[in-house]
Amino acid sequence: MTIDYHTLRNWPFKGIEQTYTARDAMFYSLAVGYGADPVDPDDLAFVYEKELRVAPTFAVVLGFPGFWARDPKSGIDWVRLLHGEQGIEIHKPLPPAATVIGRSRITRVVDKGEGKGALLEIERSITDKVTGELYATLTQLTFCRGDGGFSAHGGPSDEAPAAPPAVPERAPDHVCTLPTRPESALLYRLCGDDNALHADPQIARAAGFERPILHGLATWAVAAHAVLKTLCASDPARLARFHARFTAPVYPGETIRTEVWRDGNAVSLRARVVERDVVVLNNGTATLR
């Protein structure tokens, strides 16, 4: 089945209501590595209820519409989907507890050509149910490897998004090295993404991995944590935007070193696994307040 541009651009996402508590926020922070040093006062602020701070990237697990691409009406070859890039714009720090509404929409459908796949850009807003305040806007770029060529007979296709900038060629201004826990994928699954690839060794091997891999969004959150820790004094209010491209998987228990370049309030970054010297996030950007 071929994807249809108009069907996807008008996909009927429902608003997703979600209530979270301070425990949920703290559990997420633990899952992505905050508190690895339990006496680090900066990290402790995200995993201890006294004057609790909420990790900005917690928004990525709120109001999620589920694996909607499995719906046959989408026409998507969902088995061949890849999460290519993830971004967040933070309008206001998340409170320790709230009821929020996640509203998703597809903002771009790009035909890369027959045999070359397609791109979907999905935007999700996270707002407070009671006040209507906008907390965050999330953008996700998905690579549909099996769905290129849908516009071959004159149908529409959106313009591809601009490629994220390369990191500077000079040495990084800051380097932040953070560990991941051996059980980090098992913890992160409980935040909402329970794909068995991250838990079942047999399924991981069938997918070509030696063992279960860490969720890409957990790796992404570790790099955001590095920026927050290095440049924002661990104050969530000082991080305005964060974006990165996924380039390789991480195995739970590996160490992630985030390299950061700062030019005023504009930040470039990439992250690599220390043990294998493999870049796992690249073309990253952030904006500081």
TORKOL-4160 file (C-alpha; in steps of 0.2 Angstrom, whole numbers, padded with zeros to 4 digits, m for minus):
289
<pt num="1" X="0000" Y="0000" Z="0000"/>
<pt num="2" X="0006" Y="0017" Z="m0005"/>
<pt num="3" X="0005" Y="0032" Z="0007"/>
<pt num="4" X="m0006" Y="0046" Z="0003"/>
<pt num="5" X="0000" Y="0064" Z="0006"/>
<pt num="6" X="m0017" Y="0071" Z="0010"/>
<pt num="7" X="m0022" Y="0057" Z="0022"/>
<pt num="8" X="m0006" Y="0059" Z="0032"/>
<pt num="9" X="m0007" Y="0078" Z="0032"/>
<pt num="10" X="m0024" Y="0077" Z="0039"/>
<pt num="11" X="m0022" Y="0062" Z="0050"/>
<pt num="12" X="m0035" Y="0063" Z="0064"/>
<pt num="13" X="m0024" Y="0063" Z="0080"/>
<pt num="14" X="m0034" Y="0064" Z="0096"/>
<pt num="15" X="m0029" Y="0075" Z="0110"/>
<pt num="16" X="m0020" Y="0064" Z="0123"/>
<pt num="17" X="m0024" Y="0069" Z="0141"/>
<pt num="18" X="m0010" Y="0063" Z="0154"/>
<pt num="19" X="m0009" Y="0066" Z="0172"/>
<pt num="20" X="0009" Y="0065" Z="0180"/>
<pt num="21" X="0015" Y="0066" Z="0197"/>
<pt num="22" X="0031" Y="0071" Z="0206"/>
<pt num="23" X="0035" Y="0052" Z="0206"/>
<pt num="24" X="0033" Y="0051" Z="0188"/>
<pt num="25" X="0045" Y="0066" Z="0185"/>
<pt num="26" X="0058" Y="0059" Z="0196"/>
<pt num="27" X="0057" Y="0041" Z="0189"/>
<pt num="28" X="0060" Y="0048" Z="0171"/>
<pt num="29" X="0075" Y="0058" Z="0178"/>
<pt num="30" X="0082" Y="0042" Z="0186"/>
<pt num="31" X="0079" Y="0032" Z="0169"/>
<pt num="32" X="0089" Y="0045" Z="0159"/>
<pt num="33" X="0104" Y="0046" Z="0172"/>
<pt num="34" X="0101" Y="0060" Z="0184"/>
<pt num="35" X="0106" Y="0055" Z="0201"/>
<pt num="36" X="0120" Y="0043" Z="0195"/>
<pt num="37" X="0130" Y="0052" Z="0208"/>
<pt num="38" X="0117" Y="0053" Z="0222"/>
<pt num="39" X="0126" Y="0067" Z="0231"/>
<pt num="40" X="0128" Y="0078" Z="0217"/>
<pt num="41" X="0117" Y="0093" Z="0222"/>
<pt num="42" X="0113" Y="0098" Z="0204"/>
<pt num="43" X="0107" Y="0080" Z="0199"/>
<pt num="44" X="0098" Y="0078" Z="0216"/>
<pt num="45" X="0087" Y="0092" Z="0212"/>
<pt num="46" X="0079" Y="0082" Z="0198"/>
<pt num="47" X="0076" Y="0066" Z="0209"/>
<pt num="48" X="0072" Y="0072" Z="0226"/>
<pt num="49" X="0055" Y="0080" Z="0230"/>
<pt num="50" X="0062" Y="0094" Z="0240"/>
<pt num="51" X="0062" Y="0109" Z="0228"/>
<pt num="52" X="0060" Y="0097" Z="0214"/>
<pt num="53" X="0065" Y="0102" Z="0196"/>
<pt num="54" X="0058" Y="0093" Z="0181"/>
<pt num="55" X="0070" Y="0088" Z="0167"/>
<pt num="56" X="0065" Y="0098" Z="0152"/>
<pt num="57" X="0066" Y="0082" Z="0141"/>
<pt num="58" X="0052" Y="0074" Z="0151"/>
<pt num="59" X="0040" Y="0083" Z="0139"/>
<pt num="60" X="0044" Y="0070" Z="0126"/>
<pt num="61" X="0035" Y="0056" Z="0135"/>
<pt num="62" X="0019" Y="0066" Z="0138"/>
<pt num="63" X="0004" Y="0066" Z="0128"/>
<pt num="64" X="0011" Y="0053" Z="0116"/>
<pt num="65" X="m0001" Y="0047" Z="0103"/>
<pt num="66" X="0005" Y="0029" Z="0102"/>
<pt num="67" X="0011" Y="0020" Z="0087"/>
<pt num="68" X="m0002" Y="0027" Z="0075"/>
<pt num="69" X="0008" Y="0022" Z="0060"/>
<pt num="70" X="0003" Y="0004" Z="0062"/>
<pt num="71" X="m0014" Y="0008" Z="0057"/>
<pt num="72" X="m0016" Y="0001" Z="0039"/>
<pt num="73" X="m0025" Y="0017" Z="0034"/>
<pt num="74" X="m0008" Y="0026" Z="0035"/>
<pt num="75" X="m0001" Y="0016" Z="0021"/>
<pt num="76" X="0016" Y="0017" Z="0030"/>
<pt num="77" X="0028" Y="0002" Z="0030"/>
<pt num="78" X="0030" Y="0004" Z="0049"/>
<pt num="79" X="0042" Y="m0010" Z="0051"/>
<pt num="80" X="0055" Y="0000" Z="0041"/>
<pt num="81" X="0053" Y="0016" Z="0051"/>
<pt num="82" X="0068" Y="0025" Z="0059"/>
<pt num="83" X="0067" Y="0040" Z="0071"/>
<pt num="84" X="0079" Y="0052" Z="0062"/>
<pt num="85" X="0079" Y="0068" Z="0073"/>
<pt num="86" X="0071" Y="0075" Z="0088"/>
<pt num="87" X="0069" Y="0093" Z="0094"/>
<pt num="88" X="0060" Y="0102" Z="0108"/>
<pt num="89" X="0056" Y="0120" Z="0111"/>
<pt num="90" X="0053" Y="0124" Z="0129"/>
<pt num="91" X="0041" Y="0138" Z="0132"/>
<pt num="92" X="0039" Y="0136" Z="0151"/>
<pt num="93" X="0047" Y="0124" Z="0163"/>
<pt num="94" X="0036" Y="0109" Z="0168"/>
<pt num="95" X="0029" Y="0109" Z="0185"/>
<pt num="96" X="0032" Y="0094" Z="0197"/>
<pt num="97" X="0014" Y="0088" Z="0194"/>
<pt num="98" X="0001" Y="0092" Z="0181"/>
<pt num="99" X="m0013" Y="0086" Z="0169"/>
<pt num="100" X="m0007" Y="0090" Z="0152"/>
<pt num="101" X="m0014" Y="0088" Z="0134"/>
<pt num="102" X="m0003" Y="0082" Z="0120"/>
<pt num="103" X="m0009" Y="0087" Z="0102"/>
<pt num="104" X="0000" Y="0080" Z="0087"/>
<pt num="105" X="m0001" Y="0085" Z="0069"/>
<pt num="106" X="0009" Y="0080" Z="0054"/>
<pt num="107" X="0018" Y="0096" Z="0047"/>
<pt num="108" X="0028" Y="0089" Z="0032"/>
<pt num="109" X="0027" Y="0074" Z="0021"/>
<pt num="110" X="0042" Y="0073" Z="0009"/>
<pt num="111" X="0045" Y="0061" Z="m0005"/>
<pt num="112" X="0064" Y="0057" Z="m0007"/>
<pt num="113" X="0060" Y="0047" Z="m0022"/>
<pt num="114" X="0057" Y="0028" Z="m0027"/>
<pt num="115" X="0068" Y="0017" Z="m0017"/>
<pt num="116" X="0075" Y="0032" Z="m0006"/>
<pt num="117" X="0061" Y="0033" Z="0006"/>
<pt num="118" X="0050" Y="0047" Z="0013"/>
<pt num="119" X="0051" Y="0059" Z="0028"/>
<pt num="120" X="0037" Y="0063" Z="0040"/>
<pt num="121" X="0039" Y="0078" Z="0052"/>
<pt num="122" X="0027" Y="0077" Z="0067"/>
<pt num="123" X="0024" Y="0091" Z="0079"/>
<pt num="124" X="0017" Y="0089" Z="0096"/>
<pt num="125" X="0012" Y="0103" Z="0108"/>
<pt num="126" X="0011" Y="0100" Z="0127"/>
<pt num="127" X="m0002" Y="0111" Z="0136"/>
<pt num="128" X="m0009" Y="0112" Z="0154"/>
<pt num="129" X="m0026" Y="0106" Z="0154"/>
<pt num="130" X="m0032" Y="0118" Z="0168"/>
<pt num="131" X="m0023" Y="0134" Z="0162"/>
<pt num="132" X="m0020" Y="0131" Z="0144"/>
<pt num="133" X="m0002" Y="0137" Z="0146"/>
<pt num="134" X="0010" Y="0130" Z="0133"/>
<pt num="135" X="0024" Y="0120" Z="0141"/>
<pt num="136" X="0033" Y="0113" Z="0126"/>
<pt num="137" X="0033" Y="0110" Z="0107"/>
<pt num="138" X="0041" Y="0094" Z="0101"/>
<pt num="139" X="0046" Y="0090" Z="0083"/>
<pt num="140" X="0050" Y="0073" Z="0077"/>
<pt num="141" X="0058" Y="0068" Z="0060"/>
<pt num="142" X="0054" Y="0050" Z="0055"/>
<pt num="143" X="0062" Y="0042" Z="0040"/>
<pt num="144" X="0050" Y="0030" Z="0031"/>
<pt num="145" X="0063" Y="0019" Z="0022"/>
<pt num="146" X="0050" Y="0009" Z="0012"/>
<pt num="147" X="0038" Y="0023" Z="0006"/>
<pt num="148" X="0048" Y="0033" Z="m0007"/>
<pt num="149" X="0040" Y="0037" Z="m0024"/>
<pt num="150" X="0022" Y="0041" Z="m0018"/>
<pt num="151" X="0022" Y="0057" Z="m0028"/>
<pt num="152" X="0029" Y="0049" Z="m0044"/>
<pt num="153" X="0012" Y="0052" Z="m0053"/>
<pt num="154" X="0010" Y="0071" Z="m0050"/>
<pt num="155" X="0004" Y="0070" Z="m0031"/>
<pt num="156" X="0011" Y="0083" Z="m0019"/>
<pt num="157" X="0026" Y="0082" Z="m0008"/>
<pt num="158" X="0033" Y="0095" Z="0004"/>
<pt num="159" X="0050" Y="0103" Z="0003"/>
<pt num="160" X="0062" Y="0094" Z="0014"/>
<pt num="161" X="0067" Y="0102" Z="0030"/>
<pt num="162" X="0084" Y="0111" Z="0031"/>
<pt num="163" X="0098" Y="0100" Z="0036"/>
<pt num="164" X="0104" Y="0103" Z="0053"/>
<pt num="165" X="0121" Y="0112" Z="0054"/>
<pt num="166" X="0137" Y="0103" Z="0056"/>
<pt num="167" X="0147" Y="0105" Z="0072"/>
<pt num="168" X="0162" Y="0117" Z="0072"/>
<pt num="169" X="0178" Y="0111" Z="0066"/>
<pt num="170" X="0187" Y="0118" Z="0082"/>
<pt num="171" X="0190" Y="0109" Z="0098"/>
<pt num="172" X="0174" Y="0109" Z="0109"/>
<pt num="173" X="0172" Y="0122" Z="0122"/>
<pt num="174" X="0166" Y="0110" Z="0135"/>
<pt num="175" X="0165" Y="0091" Z="0137"/>
<pt num="176" X="0153" Y="0082" Z="0148"/>
<pt num="177" X="0154" Y="0063" Z="0152"/>
<pt num="178" X="0139" Y="0055" Z="0159"/>
<pt num="179" X="0136" Y="0036" Z="0162"/>
<pt num="180" X="0121" Y="0026" Z="0158"/>
<pt num="181" X="0115" Y="0012" Z="0169"/>
<pt num="182" X="0115" Y="m0007" Z="0163"/>
<pt num="183" X="0097" Y="m0007" Z="0167"/>
<pt num="184" X="0093" Y="0010" Z="0159"/>
<pt num="185" X="0083" Y="0003" Z="0145"/>
<pt num="186" X="0072" Y="m0007" Z="0156"/>
<pt num="187" X="0069" Y="0009" Z="0167"/>
<pt num="188" X="0065" Y="0020" Z="0152"/>
<pt num="189" X="0053" Y="0007" Z="0145"/>
<pt num="190" X="0042" Y="0011" Z="0160"/>
<pt num="191" X="0041" Y="0029" Z="0155"/>
<pt num="192" X="0030" Y="0024" Z="0140"/>
<pt num="193" X="0040" Y="0016" Z="0126"/>
<pt num="194" X="0039" Y="m0003" Z="0129"/>
<pt num="195" X="0046" Y="m0009" Z="0113"/>
<pt num="196" X="0053" Y="m0026" Z="0116"/>
<pt num="197" X="0069" Y="m0022" Z="0107"/>
<pt num="198" X="0075" Y="m0013" Z="0122"/>
<pt num="199" X="0072" Y="m0028" Z="0134"/>
<pt num="200" X="0072" Y="m0045" Z="0125"/>
<pt num="201" X="0089" Y="m0051" Z="0120"/>
<pt num="202" X="0082" Y="m0063" Z="0107"/>
<pt num="203" X="0072" Y="m0049" Z="0098"/>
<pt num="204" X="0087" Y="m0038" Z="0099"/>
<pt num="205" X="0098" Y="m0051" Z="0091"/>
<pt num="206" X="0085" Y="m0054" Z="0077"/>
<pt num="207" X="0086" Y="m0035" Z="0074"/>
<pt num="208" X="0105" Y="m0036" Z="0072"/>
<pt num="209" X="0111" Y="m0031" Z="0089"/>
<pt num="210" X="0121" Y="m0041" Z="0101"/>
<pt num="211" X="0109" Y="m0036" Z="0115"/>
<pt num="212" X="0095" Y="m0024" Z="0119"/>
<pt num="213" X="0099" Y="m0006" Z="0115"/>
<pt num="214" X="0095" Y="0010" Z="0124"/>
<pt num="215" X="0080" Y="0020" Z="0117"/>
<pt num="216" X="0086" Y="0034" Z="0106"/>
<pt num="217" X="0076" Y="0047" Z="0116"/>
<pt num="218" X="0085" Y="0042" Z="0132"/>
<pt num="219" X="0102" Y="0045" Z="0123"/>
<pt num="220" X="0095" Y="0062" Z="0117"/>
<pt num="221" X="0090" Y="0066" Z="0135"/>
<pt num="222" X="0107" Y="0062" Z="0142"/>
<pt num="223" X="0115" Y="0074" Z="0129"/>
<pt num="224" X="0102" Y="0087" Z="0135"/>
<pt num="225" X="0106" Y="0084" Z="0153"/>
<pt num="226" X="0125" Y="0087" Z="0148"/>
<pt num="227" X="0120" Y="0104" Z="0141"/>
<pt num="228" X="0109" Y="0108" Z="0156"/>
<pt num="229" X="0123" Y="0104" Z="0168"/>
<pt num="230" X="0137" Y="0112" Z="0158"/>
<pt num="231" X="0129" Y="0128" Z="0152"/>
<pt num="232" X="0113" Y="0131" Z="0162"/>
<pt num="233" X="0119" Y="0128" Z="0180"/>
<pt num="234" X="0106" Y="0114" Z="0180"/>
<pt num="235" X="0092" Y="0127" Z="0179"/>
<pt num="236" X="0078" Y="0120" Z="0167"/>
<pt num="237" X="0072" Y="0138" Z="0164"/>
<pt num="238" X="0088" Y="0142" Z="0155"/>
<pt num="239" X="0086" Y="0129" Z="0141"/>
<pt num="240" X="0075" Y="0136" Z="0127"/>
<pt num="241" X="0078" Y="0124" Z="0113"/>
<pt num="242" X="0087" Y="0107" Z="0110"/>
<pt num="243" X="0088" Y="0097" Z="0094"/>
<pt num="244" X="0099" Y="0082" Z="0088"/>
<pt num="245" X="0100" Y="0069" Z="0074"/>
<pt num="246" X="0102" Y="0050" Z="0079"/>
<pt num="247" X="0117" Y="0042" Z="0071"/>
<pt num="248" X="0120" Y="0026" Z="0081"/>
<pt num="249" X="0113" Y="0016" Z="0095"/>
<pt num="250" X="0119" Y="0015" Z="0113"/>
<pt num="251" X="0120" Y="m0001" Z="0124"/>
<pt num="252" X="0114" Y="0002" Z="0142"/>
<pt num="253" X="0129" Y="0004" Z="0153"/>
<pt num="254" X="0140" Y="0013" Z="0141"/>
<pt num="255" X="0147" Y="0030" Z="0144"/>
<pt num="256" X="0141" Y="0045" Z="0134"/>
<pt num="257" X="0153" Y="0060" Z="0131"/>
<pt num="258" X="0144" Y="0076" Z="0125"/>
<pt num="259" X="0155" Y="0088" Z="0116"/>
<pt num="260" X="0148" Y="0106" Z="0116"/>
<pt num="261" X="0152" Y="0122" Z="0107"/>
<pt num="262" X="0145" Y="0139" Z="0113"/>
<pt num="263" X="0143" Y="0155" Z="0103"/>
<pt num="264" X="0133" Y="0167" Z="0114"/>
<pt num="265" X="0117" Y="0159" Z="0117"/>
<pt num="266" X="0118" Y="0147" Z="0102"/>
<pt num="267" X="0125" Y="0129" Z="0106"/>
<pt num="268" X="0132" Y="0116" Z="0094"/>
<pt num="269" X="0134" Y="0098" Z="0101"/>
<pt num="270" X="0137" Y="0080" Z="0097"/>
<pt num="271" X="0138" Y="0064" Z="0108"/>
<pt num="272" X="0148" Y="0049" Z="0107"/>
<pt num="273" X="0150" Y="0032" Z="0116"/>
<pt num="274" X="0167" Y="0032" Z="0125"/>
<pt num="275" X="0169" Y="0013" Z="0125"/>
<pt num="276" X="0167" Y="0011" Z="0106"/>
<pt num="277" X="0172" Y="0029" Z="0101"/>
<pt num="278" X="0156" Y="0030" Z="0090"/>
<pt num="279" X="0146" Y="0046" Z="0087"/>
<pt num="280" X="0128" Y="0042" Z="0093"/>
<pt num="281" X="0120" Y="0060" Z="0091"/>
<pt num="282" X="0126" Y="0073" Z="0079"/>
<pt num="283" X="0122" Y="0090" Z="0071"/>
<pt num="284" X="0115" Y="0095" Z="0088"/>
<pt num="285" X="0109" Y="0112" Z="0092"/>
<pt num="286" X="0103" Y="0121" Z="0108"/>
<pt num="287" X="0097" Y="0139" Z="0112"/>
<pt num="288" X="0100" Y="0146" Z="0129"/>
<pt num="289" X="0090" Y="0159" Z="0139"/>
